[in-house]
Amino acid sequence: MSSLRIGRSHKARKALFTRGIRRGFLTVGEIDEALPSGSLTDAERWLLYYSLHAARVEILDSRGKRVDLEDLRSSRDVLEGAGESQQ
């Protein structure tokens, strides 16, 4: 069952890259729809965004504003810091 989940995730990521490279952008909503919460760890999701950025695919928020990698890193760091302070 785990390998089936990994296979779906791989296919979804591949489809995202194909669509993003063709169009030059993806929305956060499209990424979330293809890879719902829990399908990737925070680190895997950040790596996906980084890889899309490296492939020159812009990531846009719901308002059409570009999402920067630094914004993602800051959000991830805040989440990780919050988790540490609660332990």
Legacy VTK file of the C-alpha trace (Angstrom):
# vtk DataFile Version 3.0
C-alpha trace
ASCII
DATASET POLYDATA
POINTS 87 float
0.000 0.000 0.000
2.846 2.386 0.814
4.425 1.887 -2.620
1.058 2.622 -4.230
0.921 5.947 -2.367
4.495 6.752 -3.425
3.632 5.897 -7.045
0.647 8.248 -7.008
2.712 11.029 -5.480
5.440 10.559 -8.092
2.914 10.664 -10.939
1.259 13.759 -9.468
4.612 15.546 -9.146
5.565 14.592 -12.686
2.241 15.940 -13.993
2.767 19.168 -12.024
6.215 19.656 -13.536
4.885 19.011 -17.043
2.036 21.499 -16.615
4.241 24.076 -14.908
6.980 23.931 -17.516
4.468 24.246 -20.348
2.660 27.209 -18.796
5.539 28.757 -16.872
3.569 28.813 -13.624
1.490 26.801 -11.173
-0.829 27.986 -8.441
-0.551 26.891 -4.843
-4.115 25.576 -5.233
-3.093 23.321 -8.122
-0.196 21.950 -6.099
-2.389 21.384 -3.033
-5.038 19.665 -5.158
-2.491 17.331 -6.771
-0.636 16.668 -3.516
-3.086 17.073 -0.612
-1.957 17.796 2.909
-0.176 14.810 4.412
1.025 13.385 1.107
4.415 15.103 1.518
6.392 16.158 4.553
7.123 19.870 4.955
10.686 19.246 3.770
9.477 17.320 0.708
6.983 20.063 -0.134
9.679 22.735 0.199
11.967 20.667 -2.051
9.167 20.410 -4.610
8.743 24.196 -4.611
12.524 24.624 -4.856
12.715 22.190 -7.779
9.866 23.955 -9.583
11.631 27.271 -9.050
14.879 25.786 -10.419
12.918 24.638 -13.487
11.776 28.278 -13.905
8.178 27.545 -12.942
6.630 30.420 -11.006
4.361 29.559 -8.096
1.409 31.898 -7.630
-0.847 32.327 -4.613
-4.637 32.584 -4.823
-4.387 36.282 -5.723
-1.926 35.641 -8.548
1.024 36.992 -6.550
4.340 35.172 -6.940
5.378 33.047 -3.955
9.090 33.406 -3.214
11.215 30.592 -1.856
12.271 32.816 1.040
8.603 33.167 2.010
8.311 29.388 2.030
11.502 28.962 4.038
10.306 31.526 6.599
6.952 29.763 6.964
8.654 26.395 7.372
11.116 27.750 9.931
8.306 29.359 11.921
6.359 26.088 11.911
9.413 24.102 12.995
10.213 26.645 15.721
6.629 26.535 16.981
6.795 22.755 17.215
10.016 22.900 19.237
8.740 25.451 21.722
5.657 23.368 22.473
7.632 20.253 23.378
LINES 1 88
87 0 1 2 3 4 5 6 7 8 9 10 11 12 13 14 15 16 17 18 19 20 21 22 23 24 25 26 27 28 29 30 31 32 33 34 35 36 37 38 39 40 41 42 43 44 45 46 47 48 49 50 51 52 53 54 55 56 57 58 59 60 61 62 63 64 65 66 67 68 69 70 71 72 73 74 75 76 77 78 79 80 81 82 83 84 85 86
